[in-house]
Amino acid sequence: MTQAYIIDAVRTPRGIGKQGKGSLAHMHPQHLAATVLRALKDRNGLDTATIDDVIWSVSTQDGTQAGDLGRMAALDAGYDVTSSGTTLDRFCGGGITSVALAAAQVMSGMEDCVIAGGTEMMSLTGQLMREKMGAGIKPPIMGSHNDRLQQVHPQSHQGICGDAIATMEGFTREELDEVGYRSQQRAAHAITEGRFAKSLVPVTDEAGTVVLEREEYPRPETTREGLAGLEPAFAKIADMPLDASGTTFRGLVNRKYPDLEIQNFHHAGNSSGVVDGAAGVLVTSADYARKHGLKPRARIVATANMGDDPTLMLNAPVPAAKKVLAKAGLTKDDIDLFEINEAFAVVAAKFVRDLDLDWDKVNVNGGSIALGHPIGATGSILIGTIVDELERQDKRYGLVTMCAAGGMAPAIIVERVDDFVD
């Protein structure tokens, strides 16, 4: 089987995902995607007529984020019209899936050069939902078909799910706050040391003026005492009626776990940040790379997808990690670095505890609590982050995984290389 190599990975800085506050919030999602596609082309001297496909991830494919962003952004970036493009949605996991599909196409021999990645402007997603509700379109939870689905697989708000898991698993508020504090401290250290510089590309406007060239979300001044003083974020919405029957987010979890008395643990300081951003990863065969004078940075060893309980939603990363390790013929002890997306602190805490990992190998440069989680882009960001860090530490294997809505988790293992292993 042909090997699939990561030649390069780039991303934008993450801007605060709030209209009127974030530096990227006024921009078009297509522009952010085109920014990283253009950077991959320029950094690697790509003849875009030789790019077989662009596989892009966007979770909220509506409004300005609709319309096959992969194809439109490639055209916006000046790619040859023969470079095709498609767009997918696996909720939070799409940024890993886009890279996994690129690898599969290359490894099967069907294609030789694919760019994978994702974009999400969370500054837009809240407004898009408000516009839908204003137009009389009901939230999915209230639709008649989904009402039937909710009887079989009740699916609640992700923050309530995080609190439910923390309650069931016996985590304390202090343990989860420590995850948030660690994320901020590690991200601040990574930024100070320039650990993200290799992959980071500035966002400019149409006139070429720099709009954002640094991470905008981190709060390095965060203290344990400050985190302890924050009010739980999901306590009020847990019991908010969602329809005429009085269904609540808490009630949806209790349909399946009737004896669970959900405690509220998560807040803004131990949950992922709302941000805008985009990322791209260049994946090729060895033959393509040699022909075009490109040097590999990593080899894609294995990918996997896993489903788990949709009601708890966030528990699939551990079984996904075990599955991808088995596919790769590796054990957790073979992995030098892990990236588990910090959707909520309990996801990372449970991942480390259940796999009996050392925090010194997990999210060493912080995570989405400190840096933010641009839904469709995050998986591609984490893949680039782990390749950069494997190189910096001169390590070999990295594993990336993350929870996704519907109770899913994709996972990927990469191996740092400095030459082809075909």
C-alpha positions in Angstrom: 0.0 0.0 0.0 1.2 3.5 -0.8 2.2 5.6 2.2 0.6 9.0 2.9 2.9 11.7 4.0 2.2 15.1 5.7 4.4 17.6 3.8 3.2 20.7 5.6 0.5 22.0 8.0 -0.6 25.6 8.5 -3.3 27.5 10.4 -4.5 30.9 11.1 -4.4 32.4 14.6 -7.6 31.9 16.5 -9.7 35.0 16.9 -12.3 35.5 19.6 -15.5 34.2 18.2 -17.8 37.1 19.0 -19.2 39.8 16.7 -17.8 43.2 17.5 -15.0 41.8 19.7 -13.0 39.2 17.6 -10.5 40.4 15.1 -11.7 37.8 12.5 -15.4 38.1 13.2 -16.1 40.5 10.3 -14.4 38.3 7.7 -15.9 35.8 5.3 -15.2 32.1 6.2 -14.1 31.5 2.7 -11.3 34.1 3.2 -10.0 32.3 6.2 -9.9 29.0 4.3 -8.3 30.6 1.3 -5.6 32.1 3.6 -4.3 28.7 4.6 -4.7 27.2 1.2 -2.7 30.1 -0.3 0.0 29.6 2.4 0.3 25.9 1.6 0.7 26.8 -2.1 3.3 29.5 -1.6 5.3 27.8 1.2 5.7 24.6 -0.9 5.8 26.0 -4.4 2.8 23.9 -5.4 1.6 23.7 -9.0 -2.1 23.7 -8.0 -3.0 22.0 -11.3 -1.4 18.9 -9.8 -3.6 19.0 -6.6 -6.2 16.2 -6.9 -8.7 17.4 -4.3 -9.3 19.7 -1.4 -11.2 18.0 1.4 -12.6 20.6 3.9 -14.5 20.4 7.2 -17.1 22.8 8.3 -19.6 21.9 11.0 -22.2 24.7 10.6 -22.8 24.5 6.9 -25.2 27.4 6.7 -25.3 31.0 5.7 -21.8 32.2 4.6 -20.3 28.8 5.7 -22.5 26.9 3.2 -21.8 26.2 -0.5 -18.9 23.7 -0.5 -16.3 25.9 1.2 -13.5 23.5 0.1 -14.1 24.2 -3.6 -14.9 27.9 -3.3 -11.9 28.6 -1.0 -9.6 26.9 -3.4 -10.8 29.1 -6.2 -10.5 32.1 -3.9 -6.9 31.1 -3.2 -6.0 31.2 -6.9 -5.9 27.4 -7.3 -6.1 26.0 -10.8 -9.7 25.2 -11.8 -8.7 21.5 -12.1 -8.2 21.3 -8.3 -11.5 19.9 -7.1 -13.0 20.4 -3.7 -15.5 19.0 -1.3 -16.8 19.8 2.2 -17.8 17.4 5.0 -19.3 17.5 8.5 -18.4 15.3 11.4 -19.3 18.0 14.0 -16.2 18.6 16.1 -14.3 15.7 14.5 -14.4 16.9 10.9 -10.8 18.3 11.0 -9.4 14.9 11.7 -11.7 13.2 9.3 -10.7 15.5 6.4 -7.1 14.5 6.9 -8.0 10.8 7.3 -9.9 10.8 4.0 -7.0 12.5 2.3 -4.7 9.8 3.6 -7.1 7.1 2.5 -7.2 8.5 -1.1 -3.5 8.7 -1.3 -2.9 5.3 0.4 -5.3 3.6 -2.0 -3.5 5.0 -5.0 -6.6 6.8 -6.2 -5.0 10.3 -5.7 -1.5 11.6 -5.2 -1.9 15.1 -3.7 -4.7 16.2 -1.4 -5.1 19.2 0.9 -7.3 18.6 3.9 -8.4 21.0 6.6 -11.3 22.9 8.0 -12.8 26.3 8.9 -15.2 27.4 11.5 -16.3 31.0 12.4 -18.1 30.6 15.7 -18.8 34.3 15.7 -21.3 33.4 13.0 -22.9 30.2 14.3 -24.9 31.8 17.1 -26.3 34.4 14.8 -27.2 31.7 12.2 -29.2 29.8 14.8 -31.0 33.0 15.9 -31.9 33.8 12.3 -33.3 30.3 11.8 -35.5 30.6 14.9 -36.6 34.0 13.9 -37.7 32.6 10.6 -39.8 30.0 12.4 -37.5 27.1 12.0 -37.5 25.0 15.2 -34.3 23.8 16.8 -33.6 20.1 15.8 -34.4 18.9 19.3 -38.1 19.9 18.7 -38.7 18.4 15.3 -41.1 15.5 15.2 -38.6 13.1 13.6 -36.0 14.0 16.2 -38.6 13.6 18.9 -38.8 9.9 17.9 -35.0 9.7 17.8 -34.8 11.3 21.3 -36.8 8.5 22.7 -34.3 5.9 21.6 -31.1 8.0 21.9 -31.7 11.1 24.0 -29.2 13.8 23.0 -28.7 16.8 25.3 -26.6 19.9 25.3 -22.9 19.1 25.2 -22.2 21.1 28.4 -24.8 19.2 30.3 -23.3 16.0 28.9 -19.9 17.1 30.3 -21.4 17.8 33.7 -23.2 14.4 33.6 -20.0 12.5 32.8 -18.1 14.4 35.5 -20.8 13.5 38.0 -20.9 9.8 37.0 -17.1 9.5 37.0 -16.5 11.2 40.3 -14.4 14.1 39.2 -14.3 17.1 41.4 -14.6 20.7 40.5 -11.0 21.3 41.6 -9.7 18.5 39.3 -11.5 20.0 36.3 -10.3 23.5 37.2 -6.8 22.2 37.3 -7.2 21.0 33.7 -8.2 24.6 32.7 -5.4 26.2 34.7 -2.8 23.8 33.1 -4.1 24.5 29.6 -3.6 28.3 30.1 -0.2 27.9 31.6 1.1 25.6 28.9 -0.4 27.7 26.1 1.2 30.8 27.5 4.6 29.1 27.7 4.2 27.7 24.2 3.4 31.1 22.8 6.3 32.8 24.6 8.7 30.2 23.2 7.3 30.5 19.7 6.3 26.9 19.5 3.4 27.7 17.1 5.4 29.9 14.8 6.2 27.3 12.3 2.5 26.6 11.4 1.0 30.0 12.1 0.2 32.3 9.1 -1.3 35.8 9.5 -4.7 36.7 8.2 -4.7 39.8 6.0 -7.6 41.7 4.5 -8.2 42.3 0.8 -5.8 45.2 0.9 -3.0 43.1 2.4 -3.3 44.7 5.9 -2.7 42.3 8.7 -5.9 41.6 10.6 -4.6 39.0 13.1 -1.2 37.4 13.5 -1.4 36.1 17.1 -3.6 34.0 19.2 -6.4 36.2 20.6 -8.2 34.0 23.1 -5.7 32.9 25.7 -5.9 34.3 29.2 -2.4 33.8 30.7 -3.3 35.7 33.8 -5.7 32.9 34.8 -5.3 31.7 38.4 -6.6 28.8 40.3 -8.4 31.1 42.6 -10.1 32.9 39.7 -11.3 29.7 38.2 -12.7 28.6 41.6 -14.8 31.7 41.7 -16.5 31.2 38.3 -20.2 30.2 38.3 -21.1 27.0 36.5 -22.1 27.8 32.9 -24.8 25.2 32.3 -26.8 25.3 35.5 -29.4 27.7 34.2 -30.0 26.1 30.9 -30.1 22.6 32.3 -33.8 23.0 33.4 -34.9 25.4 30.7 -38.1 24.0 28.9 -37.3 23.1 25.3 -40.9 22.5 24.1 -44.5 22.5 25.2 -44.1 19.1 27.0 -41.5 20.6 29.4 -38.6 18.6 28.1 -35.3 19.9 29.4 -31.6 19.2 28.7 -31.3 17.6 32.1 -34.4 15.6 31.4 -33.0 14.2 28.1 -30.0 12.8 30.0 -32.3 11.4 32.7 -34.4 9.6 30.2 -31.5 7.1 29.9 -29.9 7.7 33.3 -33.0 8.3 35.6 -31.1 8.1 38.9 -28.3 10.5 37.9 -28.4 13.8 39.8 -26.2 15.9 37.5 -23.9 18.3 39.3 -22.7 21.4 37.5 -18.9 21.6 37.2 -18.0 23.3 33.9 -17.7 27.0 33.2 -15.9 29.3 30.8 -12.5 28.6 32.5 -12.6 24.8 32.0 -14.5 24.5 28.8 -13.3 25.1 25.2 -13.2 28.7 23.9 -15.5 30.1 21.2 -13.2 31.2 18.4 -12.8 31.7 14.6 -10.1 29.9 12.6 -8.9 27.7 9.8 -6.2 25.1 9.2 -4.9 23.0 6.3 -2.7 19.9 5.9 -0.8 18.9 2.7 -0.9 15.1 2.2 0.9 13.4 -0.7 2.3 10.1 -1.9 6.1 9.6 -1.9 6.1 9.6 -5.7 4.4 13.0 -5.9 6.6 14.5 -3.2 9.8 13.3 -4.9 8.7 14.5 -8.3 7.9 18.0 -6.9 10.9 18.3 -4.6 8.9 18.1 -1.4 10.2 16.7 1.9 8.0 14.7 4.3 7.5 15.8 7.9 5.3 12.9 9.0 3.7 9.6 7.9 0.1 8.9 8.6 0.2 5.5 10.3 -3.4 4.7 11.1 -6.8 6.3 11.4 -10.0 5.1 13.1 -13.5 6.2 13.9 -15.6 5.2 16.9 -19.1 5.7 18.2 -20.2 5.6 21.8 -23.3 6.6 23.8 -25.0 9.6 22.1 -26.7 10.6 25.4 -23.4 11.2 27.1 -21.9 12.3 23.7 -18.3 13.0 24.9 -17.0 9.5 25.8 -15.8 8.1 22.5 -12.1 9.4 22.5 -10.8 6.6 24.8 -12.3 3.7 22.7 -11.2 5.6 19.6 -7.6 5.8 20.9 -7.6 2.1 21.7 -9.0 1.2 18.2 -6.4 3.3 16.3 -3.6 1.9 18.5 -4.7 -1.6 17.6 -4.9 -0.7 13.9 -1.3 0.6 14.1 0.0 -2.3 16.0 1.1 0.0 18.8 0.5 0.4 22.5 -0.1 3.6 24.4 3.5 3.4 25.7 4.7 3.7 22.1 3.1 7.1 21.7 5.3 10.0 22.6 2.7 12.8 22.5 -1.1 12.9 22.7 -3.5 15.6 21.7 -7.0 15.2 23.1 -9.3 18.1 22.3 -10.3 20.0 25.5 -13.9 20.3 24.5 -14.6 20.2 28.3 -12.1 19.6 31.0 -13.7 16.2 31.9 -13.0 14.9 28.4 -9.2 15.4 28.8 -9.3 14.3 32.5 -11.1 11.1 31.7 -8.9 10.4 28.7 -5.7 10.7 30.9 -7.2 8.7 33.8 -8.7 5.9 31.7 -5.6 5.3 29.6 -3.3 5.8 32.6 -1.3 8.5 30.8 1.2 11.0 32.1 0.2 14.6 31.7 3.7 15.3 30.5 2.8 13.6 27.2 -0.7 15.1 26.8 -1.6 18.5 25.4 1.9 19.8 26.2 1.2 23.2 24.6 -2.2 23.7 26.1 -5.5 23.0 24.4 -8.8 24.4 23.4 -9.6 25.6 26.9 -6.9 28.2 26.5 -6.6 28.5 22.7 -10.2 28.0 21.6 -12.1 25.4 19.5 -13.1 26.4 16.0 -15.2 23.3 15.5 -14.6 22.1 12.0 -10.9 23.3 12.0 -9.7 22.0 15.4 -8.8 18.5 14.3 -6.5 19.8 11.5 -5.0 22.3 13.9 -4.2 19.5 16.4 -2.6 17.4 13.7 -0.3 20.3 12.7 0.4 21.0 16.4 1.5 17.5 17.1 3.7 17.3 14.0 5.4 20.5 15.1 5.9 19.3 18.6 7.2 15.9 17.6 9.9 17.7 15.5 10.7 20.1 18.4 11.2 17.3 20.9 12.7 14.9 18.3 10.0 12.3 19.1 8.4 9.6 16.9 4.7 8.9 17.4 1.8 11.2 18.1 -1.9 10.4 18.6 -4.7 12.9 18.1 -8.4 12.3 19.0 -11.4 14.3 20.0 -15.1 13.9 20.9 -17.8 14.9 18.5 -21.6 15.3 18.7 -23.7 12.2 18.4 -21.2 10.3 20.6 -18.4 9.9 18.1 -14.6 10.3 18.0 -12.2 10.1 15.1 -8.5 9.3 15.8 -5.2 9.4 14.0 -1.6 8.4 14.6 1.3 10.1 12.9 4.9 9.2 12.8 7.6 12.0 12.5 9.9 11.2 9.6 12.6 13.1 7.7 12.6 10.8 4.7 10.4 8.4 2.8 9.9 4.9 4.2 8.3 3.3 1.1 
